[in-house]
Amino acid sequence: MKHLSPKSSCFIFFGIAILLFNYPSYSQKYSGTWKAGVKKVEITPEGSIWMGGYAARKKPSEGVRHSVYAKALAIEDPNGNLAVVVTADLLAFRKFLSDKIRDQLKAKYGLTREQIILNSSHTHTGPETDHPRFQFQLSKKEHNKIQNFADRVEREIVELVGQALTSLEPVTLSSENGLTRFQVNRRNNKEAQINAQTELKGPNDYAVPVIKVEDPKGNLKAILFGYACHPTVLSDYQISGDYAGFAQIELEKLYPGTTALFFQGAGADQNPLPRRSVPLAQQYGKELAAAVERVLNEDMNVLEGTLSTAYSEIDLTFAKAVPTKSELEDIISGVIPGYPDYLKEYAKIWISRLDKGEKIKDSYPYPVQAWKIGNQAIFALGGELLVGYSLELKKIFGPDIIVMGYSNDVMGYIPTKIVLSEGGYEANRSPLFTTQWAASIEDNILSEATRLAESIGIKTVEYPLIAP
Ligand SMILES: [Zn+2]
């Protein structure tokens, strides 16, 4: 269906009225129809490259387990409101890369920040893109490979979104949450002690959110699905998308011709356990795909043709003052103890920036985003988002909302108030690695998410007490 100009719309009104009269079932299902375009591009690196995810890695990749992709789903409501979600088998979209991509999407296609979600799966066996981080650690040759790959990802994604936008065609959209339970709260359970009889401690969010995109004939065109769990089954030197890669492969096999797009949820404190074998990564991929398959086979919530989007960046502050140059030097030399080698690399990077006249900022611009697709609310938050955020947002907006983490920028861990007070790894990995985030982080993010939600008509719910 083409857009109708105001002039032509009156002229053909009578014709449409006849069509509606003759085909009530079609009009009922597809009146006010959505349009969608979906495209994918393979981004498997050519040859060996440094891999993102584990600080302990000492060498680049040695092969490819399966191809890795970037995928784009563009949707447009009947009023021409447009939004694009991009997913990728990558560790992270860091700010420098995300900003470059989003600036180009604005320049080339007029898309603003609120219309774009860039979500990375957070695979720990994918190619690295964060070349600034490795500037002192790697040889010039390895560093250049990362930089060239990041440039390629930027180019490919900008082109990919353009292709998705030019392939918009009528669709129906439906959503629903399924569930599967291979995520384990890694803060509150000891990996080495877990066996099949262990009683596991939460918190968790086992939701498997699914958005189904069908053409007017009922053919499945795209499946956007997510899960909140680190893709850290694998830690070897073969490029892959980990369990999330296997899940996408499985779904695209189950539904030939369909594009399956995986997004990472609030999985920062969740690990797939047990782990560390390829058959386990395949098992979790199949479990996730089976959870999606179940949702697709049941009645889903058909989404009305209205799209609203909102985005902002809030300045999150830190618990302590920014480090001075001499403090950073003391971290590198070990005078200030407790910093592993990869954080000493960060200290070197900060010193080089200070030497160039840059200042270390005492706050960080954190991206918060909300979409309303029909009655489906989606929150897309930046950083390594802990599961507590998903649980808190679901208390406010109900269990059917979709929460994405790792969206638009990954600058460090995003702990809840409780985790900040408990301490430990996820509490202490702010972008300013010498200090935690300020204790206000959770309140600030949740209140901004709520403000954005209200601005686009997402309703809060009274959380019903369920009788035993
Ligand atoms: Zn992580």
Boltz pocket constraint, residues with backbone or C-beta under 6 A from the ligand:
constraints:
  - pocket:
      binder: B
      contacts: [[A, 122], [A, 230], [A, 268], [A, 384]]
      max_distance: 6.0
